[in-house]
Each structure stands twice: as structure tokens, then as C-alpha cells.
């Protein structure tokens, strides 16, 4: 079984299960390396988050662990960084790959490579009973909405505010937090009227407290989601893509999506 240890603020996953696949070719610096280092915000359940014992867990964590196995039975070190700092950290060489709910957007493709592993969509969470009557984005007019700093939902709601202004309606007040956990907490304690996040994270929190919260806006803005890799690491991008394809062929990819109840987000 895998086991964890914490070293210098980073979480290390020691892998003991041998891969049945030939390891894809890696960049020279990683060929004999014992570990891969992943950057993650570690606060987007059910993809990347800490469990009750403060161990990294989630779909993306499981996929990252499996990829490290396919790439030569390597250990995984998790470097935890706020979401808005993930791209700068990767470009600065603080990690080999971003392993988070990273949406595949053209502006990101300009600076990094992205190897997709699933789809994601956006959602808006409100208190149970939907006291403010939020059924569409326009219904957020004049409300206080908590979002994750640097997230796609923040950008989408900023665009919605422009539409509200053009229609002569009061804009929503967006309050950005450094972690999804803090944004959700703002909704929970009544500091926000709504919480903008992904469908996957919304479903997780709703499942944790079904009597307290509900999704208010139908899922929107479906987008590919992937691992982020530096453009000068083309061999690593190719190796990760090959390993993911191996996992799709042997069924382990779908097994992990089913484990985390997100099989509808599978790649086409």
C-alpha cells in the first residue's frame, strides 16, 4: 500500500506498487530522479484536498500518483501553493507539474502545456431553500458572491457584471478568497449570499451538508481540465499523455472517476 510522510512542508507519497507498463521517455533530469514534484492548491474537493488526517486525497491526487507509477515508480511530493500562484510556481521551476483543477484556456496555453484528464463545469451554491431566488446568473445582481481568487468562475462572473451594468442592474459584489475552503466558509457563516465554484466542488459540499446548501444555477461553461507542464518540458508532456492513454485503455482511469463519483466528466 502507498504511505505518506511530510518533509519540509511538502507531502511525499511513497509508491510500492510496480507498474505493468513500460515507462515513457522522460526529460534527462527526471530519468534517474526518485520523485516528481506537483504544485497544487489542495483545496478543490473532490479532486485535490486534505482528508481528516491531513493527507492529500481526491481524484487528481489518485491520478497524479498513478502517473508517477507509470513514469518509473517515482515518489510524489506535493507542494501546496494558493491557486493564483500555481502558474508562477511552475514557471519558476518549483515543481514539475501542476496537479489541480486547471482549466484548459487559450491564455494558459500561451505560457504552458496542458494535458487534459477530464471535463469540468461551473456552478453557484446558495443556502438551502434558495432564499434570494437565484436561478440564473442575472439573479446574482446586487448580491455578495464568494469566489476563489484566480478562478475561472471569478472571470465569468466579472463578465456577467458587465452585462448587468449594460442592462442598468446593480452588479454583484465579488469577494475573492485565496482558497475554495475560505470562499465556501463565507457562504456557510452568512458573509456571502452565494458561492461560485465548479460543479465538482459544489457537489462535494452539497453532499457533505445536503440540508444546508444547494446548487442554484444549472451547470454551465463546460471545459477541459488538465495537468499543467512547462513548454520546455515537451518530453514530460508526451510521457504524461501516454500514461493517461494507458490508463484509459486498461480501465484504471474510469475506475478512479467512478471512485470519486465524477464519471460523467470523463474525456470523450
N, C-alpha and C positions, 0 to 999 in steps of 0.2 A: 504494500500500500504506500502511496505518497506520504511524506511527512514534511512539516514546515519548521523552519527556525527563523528567528528575527535577527538580522545582523546590520548594525549601523543604520537603523531606521528603515531598512528595506526588508521585505519579506521574501524568503528563499524557499522554493519548493523543490525538494529533492525527489527525483524520479528514479524508480527502481524497476519499472516495467520495460523490458526491451521492446523496441519497435520491430514489427514484422515487415516494414518497408525499407528499401534501400534509402539512405539519407540523401536528399537532393544536394547539389553542389552549393556550398556556402562561400561568402567572401573570405578571403585568406585570414583575416583577423579572427574569424569565428570558427575556422575549421578545427582547430585544436582547443578552442575555448571550452571551459566546463559549464558555462552558463550563458543564458540570454537575459538581457535586462529589458523589461517592459515598463513604459510610463503609463500611468492610469490615474484618473481622479478617484477611482474606487468608491463611488457614491451613486451609482446608477443601477439599482436593483431592477430586475433580476439578472443583469448582465455582469456588473462588476461592483462588489460591495464587500463589507466585512460581516462575517456571521457573528453569532453571540459570543464566540470565543476569540473574536478579533482576528480570524483567519480570512484571507481572501477567498471569495466564493462567487459563483454565478456562471452563466453561460460562457461569457468571454474569457473568464478565468479558466474554465474547463477546456475551451478551445485552445487558449494560449499554452496550457500545459501539454495538451495533445500535440500541438505543433512542435514544441520543444523536443518531444519524444521522437517525432518523425524527422527532426533535423539533427539527429545524432544523440538522442538520450541525454539532453542537456538539462541542467537545473534552470529554474526560473527565478529571477529576482524581480520583485515588484517595487518600482519607485513611485511613490504616491505624490502627485502634483495636482493642484487645482486645475479643473478642466481648461480654463482660459490660458493656462501656461503649458499645455501639453505640446503644442507645435513648437514653441520656442525651445523647450527642453529637448525635444527630439533633434531639432536642427543644431543645437549646441552639443550634441553627442552625449547627452546624459543617459540615453537609453538606445537600444537597438530598434525598438518598435513601439508605437502607441497601441495599446490594447484597451480600448474603451468603446463607447457607443459613438464612434466617429463617423459623421455623415459624409458621404461622397459628394462634395460640392466642387464646382469648377474652380473657385478661388483657392480651395485647398489643393486641388490637382496641380495648380500652378507652382506650388512650392514643395509638395511631397508626392510620393506614390501612395495609392490606396489599393489594398487587396480586399475585395468585398467578401463578407461571410454571411450576410443576412439583409433583410429589409427592416426598416423602422418607420413608424408614423408618429404624428403629433397628437396631443390630447390636452384637454383642460379639465382639471379636477376642481370640484366645489364641495361644500358641506352637504351631507345627506339631506335630501328634500329640495335641494337647489333653491334656496331662499331668494336669490337675486334673479331667478328666471333666466339663466344663461343657457341658451340652446344653439347659439351661433356666435362667431367671433364678434360680430357687431354688438351683441348683447353685453360685451365687456365694457362698453362705453361708460366712462365715469367711475369704473371700479378699480380697486387696487389688486394687481396681479403679481404674484411672486414667480420669478424665473431664475434659471441658472445662468450666471454670467458666462458669456461666450457661446451660449447655446443657440441652436437654430430656432427654437421656439421664440426666443427673445427677438431675433431678427424678423420673424414672421409677424409677431405682434407689433413691432415697430412699424412695419409696412401697413398693418391694419390701422394703426393710429393715423397714418397719412390719409387713409380712406375716410376715417371718421372726421378728420379735420375738413376734408373737402366737402363732406356732407353737412358740415356745421354742427356736428355732435361732439360732446366732450370726449377727450381722449382717455384711454385707460391709463392709470398710473402704474408703470412697470417698476418693480423693485427687484434688482438683481442681487443674487447671493452667490458666494463662492462655491457652495456645494448644493446639490439637489436636496440633501437632507435638511439643510437650513431653510431652503425655499418651501419644502413641504411643512416644516415646523411652523413657519409663518402662517400658513393656512390653518394648521391644527389649533393654534392658540388664538386665532381670530385676528391676526395682524394683516391678513390679506383676505380678499373676497374669493380669490381663485388662484390656482396654481397651474402654470403652464409647463408641460413636460412631455415625455414620449409616451406612447400607448403602453409600452412595455413597463415603464416605471409606474405609470398611473395604475395599471392592472395589479402590480405588486402591492402598492399601498392600499388600493381598494380591497384586495384580498386580505390584507392584514387587519383592516378595520372596516368591514362592509357596512356596519351600522352608522359609521361616521362620515363616509365620503362616497362620492360617485363621480363618474365621468359625465361632463355636461355637454360637450361638443363632439359630434361623430369624428372618428379618426380622419385625419387629413394630412396632406403633404407626405405621402409615402416616398421613401428614399432609400437607396442602397447605403449600407453601413459596412465599414471595414477596418482593417488594421492599417495604421499609417507607418510608412517607411521612407527614409531619406532617398532622394532621387539618385544619389551616388552609390546607393546600395542595391543596384539592379539585380544582382545575384540573389540577395536575400528576398526581394520581392518575388522573383521567379520561384525560389525554393518554397516560400510560404504558399504561393498559389498552387504549386504542385502538391504540397502536403494536404491542403484543403481538398483538392480534387481526389486524392487518395481516400480521404475520409468520407467523401460523398459516395465514392464507389463501394467502399466496404460497409457502409451503413452507420458508421460511428458518428458522422455529422448529424444525421437525423435523430439518432438516439439521444444526443445531447440536447437538441432543440426540444424533443419531447420531454426530456427530464425537467426542463425549465418552463414547459408549457408555452412555448413560442413557436411551435412547428408551423403555424400559418405565416411566419416571417421567413421561411426558407427561401434560398436562392432559387430562381426559375431553372 
